Amino acid sequence: MTGSFPLNAWYAAAWDAEVGRTLLSRTICNRKMVLYRRTDGLPAALEDACWHRLVPLSIGSLVGDDVRCGYHGLVFAPNGRCTHMPSQETINPSACVRAFPVVERHRFVWVWPGDPALADPALIPPLPWLDDPEWAGDGAMTEVKADYRLVIDNLMDLTHETFVHGSSIGNAALAEAPFEAFHGERTARVERWVLDQPAPPFWAGQLGHDGPADRWQIINFLAPATIYLEVGVAPAGTGAPEGDRSQGVDMRVIHLPTPSTDRTCYYFWAHMRNYRVHDQGQTRRVLAAGGGIMAEDELVIEAQQRAIDDHPDHVFYNLNIDAGSMWARRAIDRMIAAEVAAPIAVAAE
């Protein structure tokens, strides 16, 4: 078991559109998997290594609901059991690969790399905006060469927008605005309001208003790897801080940094909005802007990972702005500690 991520959790492994009738290779929490859809449309996830000679099943082929190894032709059902061996009628009863619990929800395919007996679908993070017809938007995924927790650190402290994203969503007022931080057993939350200040370029464009604006950033974290942001702007003095955001524009920005290995992650993200929901052009423009913002984050986070690798004994000190990331990391650490106390069962079905 690695020390950087819990295994008893649901992780986004792919966008739903990525998983089809071809074999998709993904590594989640150091577990190599092959994902595909059965003939009834439901997703399946198997260990990406043939029982016979460990050749990746992802370079094989589909036979109905089963995966056939591309080396010697062994066939494995969605539950991991071997259903065919070449040149023999008797199948070795030990011939199986691990089948991972998998659920499709909120436009993602989620996998559980830990103890399958604990894989309760009710624990999948609620992200209702991705399914709600009152909200529109889209997202993407990028592979980041960094510990997934560095992505979480980046998101739990958005003062970096002033310096990393100054041409789009950041401005000087943001870095100096006060904030509040809250936490629970598996949650952390950071709230910040920037009142009666010019909106940065991206938000001014969304609002269609160049005058003073009230801006909100509410960061919500659920361990181990789910963050959604409540973000938006409204003309100053129209009631947003008191709860009336109707005069402004409101977004939910979903961030799912799924650990792949100890030093890499799949960074899924989506920008969902509750205005101009039938404007596909607006969806494309927001998606393009979001991609540019994510590229700026990726550059900084990967550079940070390289520096950490170069300075393995360096001790980090926290500032006030690190409160959210501190609580997030503590929540992750508690999940890991619980697994250390109760070893995970990994037997195939």
Backbone hydrogen bonds, N-H to C=O, Kabsch-Sander energy under -0.5 kcal/mol:
donor,donor_aa,acceptor,acceptor_aa,energy
9,A,7,L,-2.1
11,Y,111,V,-2.6
13,A,109,V,-3.2
14,A,109,V,-1.2
16,D,107,R,-2.6
18,E,15,W,-1.5
19,V,15,W,-0.7
19,V,16,D,-0.9
20,G,18,E,-0.6
20,G,22,T,-0.6
24,L,35,L,-2.7
25,S,23,L,-0.5
26,R,33,M,-2.2
28,I,26,R,-0.5
28,I,31,R,-2.5
29,C,27,T,-0.5
29,C,259,P,-2.5
30,N,260,S,-3.2
31,R,28,I,-1.9
32,K,30,N,-0.6
33,M,26,R,-3.5
34,V,46,L,-2.6
35,L,24,L,-3.1
36,Y,44,A,-1.8
37,R,20,G,-2.1
38,R,42,L,-3.1
41,G,38,R,-1.9
44,A,36,Y,-2.6
46,L,34,V,-2.3
47,E,98,R,-2.7
48,D,32,K,-2.3
49,A,47,E,-1.7
50,C,55,V,-2.3
54,L,50,C,-2.0
59,I,56,P,-1.4
60,G,57,L,-2.4
61,S,68,R,-2.1
63,V,66,D,-2.8
66,D,63,V,-2.1
67,V,76,F,-2.7
68,R,61,S,-3.5
69,C,67,V,-0.5
69,C,74,L,-3.3
73,G,69,C,-0.9
75,V,84,H,-1.8
76,F,67,V,-2.8
77,A,81,R,-2.9
80,G,77,A,-2.4
82,C,95,A,-2.2
83,T,75,V,-2.9
84,H,75,V,-1.0
88,Q,85,M,-1.1
92,N,90,T,-0.5
95,A,92,N,-2.2
96,C,94,S,-1.1
97,V,80,G,-2.3
100,F,45,A,-2.6
103,V,110,W,-2.1
105,R,103,V,-0.6
105,R,108,F,-2.5
108,F,105,R,-1.8
109,V,14,A,-3.0
110,W,103,V,-3.4
110,W,108,F,-0.6
111,V,11,Y,-2.4
112,W,101,P,-1.8
114,G,7,L,-1.1
118,L,115,D,-1.8
119,A,116,P,-1.3
120,D,118,L,-2.1
123,L,120,D,-2.3
124,I,121,P,-1.8
127,L,125,P,-0.5
130,L,127,L,-1.6
131,D,128,P,-1.5
132,D,128,P,-1.3
135,W,132,D,-2.2
136,A,273,R,-2.6
138,D,271,H,-0.9
140,A,269,W,-2.0
142,T,267,Y,-1.9
144,V,142,T,-0.6
144,V,265,C,-2.6
146,A,144,V,-1.9
150,L,147,D,-1.8
151,V,147,D,-0.8
152,I,148,Y,-1.7
153,D,149,R,-2.6
154,N,150,L,-2.0
155,L,151,V,-1.9
156,M,152,I,-2.3
157,D,153,D,-0.9
160,H,157,D,-0.9
161,E,158,L,-1.7
162,T,159,T,-1.4
163,F,160,H,-0.9
164,V,160,H,-3.4
165,H,160,H,-0.6
165,H,161,E,-1.2
168,S,165,H,-1.9
169,I,165,H,-0.9
170,G,165,H,-2.3
174,L,171,N,-0.8
175,A,171,N,-0.8
176,E,172,A,-0.8
176,E,173,A,-0.5
177,A,173,A,-0.6
177,A,174,L,-1.1
180,E,191,E,-2.2
182,F,189,R,-3.0
184,G,187,T,-2.3
188,A,221,F,-1.5
189,R,182,F,-2.4
190,V,219,I,-1.9
191,E,180,E,-2.7
192,R,217,Q,-2.3
193,W,178,P,-0.7
194,V,215,R,-2.5
195,L,193,W,-0.6
197,Q,213,A,-2.3
199,A,211,G,-0.6
202,F,168,S,-3.2
203,W,168,S,-0.5
204,A,200,P,-2.7
205,G,201,P,-2.1
206,Q,202,F,-1.8
207,L,203,W,-2.3
208,G,204,A,-2.1
209,H,204,A,-1.2
213,A,197,Q,-2.5
214,D,234,A,-3.1
215,R,194,V,-2.9
216,W,232,G,-2.3
217,Q,192,R,-2.4
218,I,230,E,-2.3
219,I,190,V,-3.1
219,I,217,Q,-0.5
220,N,218,I,-0.5
220,N,228,Y,-2.2
221,F,188,A,-2.9
222,L,226,T,-2.8
223,A,186,R,-3.0
226,T,222,L,-1.8
227,I,255,H,-2.4
228,Y,220,N,-2.1
229,L,253,V,-2.3
230,E,218,I,-2.9
231,V,229,L,-0.7
231,V,251,M,-1.9
232,G,216,W,-1.5
233,V,249,V,-1.4
234,A,214,D,-2.0
236,A,212,P,-2.2
238,T,235,P,-1.4
242,E,239,G,-0.6
243,G,240,A,-1.8
244,D,239,G,-2.5
245,R,243,G,-0.9
248,G,245,R,-1.9
249,V,233,V,-2.6
251,M,231,V,-2.9
252,R,272,M,-2.6
253,V,229,L,-1.9
254,I,252,R,-0.7
254,I,270,A,-2.6
255,H,227,I,-3.1
256,L,268,F,-3.1
258,T,256,L,-1.3
258,T,266,Y,-2.7
260,S,264,T,-2.2
261,T,264,T,-1.3
264,T,261,T,-0.7
265,C,144,V,-2.3
266,Y,258,T,-2.7
267,Y,142,T,-3.1
267,Y,265,C,-0.6
268,F,256,L,-2.3
268,F,266,Y,-0.9
269,W,140,A,-2.3
270,A,254,I,-1.8
271,H,138,D,-2.2
272,M,252,R,-2.6
272,M,270,A,-0.6
273,R,136,A,-3.0
274,N,250,D,-1.4
279,D,276,R,-1.5
280,Q,278,H,-1.0
283,T,279,D,-1.7
284,R,280,Q,-2.3
285,R,281,G,-2.3
286,V,282,Q,-2.7
287,L,283,T,-2.4
288,A,284,R,-2.4
289,A,285,R,-2.4
290,G,286,V,-2.9
291,G,287,L,-2.3
292,G,288,A,-1.8
293,I,289,A,-2.0
294,M,290,G,-2.6
295,A,291,G,-2.0
296,E,292,G,-1.5
297,D,293,I,-1.9
298,E,294,M,-2.9
299,L,295,A,-2.0
300,V,296,E,-1.6
301,I,297,D,-3.0
302,E,298,E,-2.5
303,A,299,L,-1.5
304,Q,300,V,-2.3
305,Q,301,I,-2.3
306,R,302,E,-2.1
307,A,303,A,-2.0
308,I,304,Q,-2.4
309,D,305,Q,-2.4
310,D,306,R,-1.6
311,H,307,A,-1.1
311,H,308,I,-0.6
314,H,311,H,-1.8
316,F,314,H,-0.5
322,D,319,L,-1.7
323,A,320,N,-1.6
326,M,322,D,-2.5
327,W,323,A,-2.2
328,A,324,G,-2.2
329,R,325,S,-2.6
330,R,326,M,-2.0
331,A,327,W,-1.9
332,I,328,A,-2.1
333,D,329,R,-2.7
334,R,330,R,-2.0
335,M,331,A,-1.6
336,I,332,I,-2.2
337,A,333,D,-2.6
338,A,334,R,-2.0
339,E,335,M,-1.5
340,V,336,I,-2.0
341,A,337,A,-1.7
342,A,338,A,-0.9
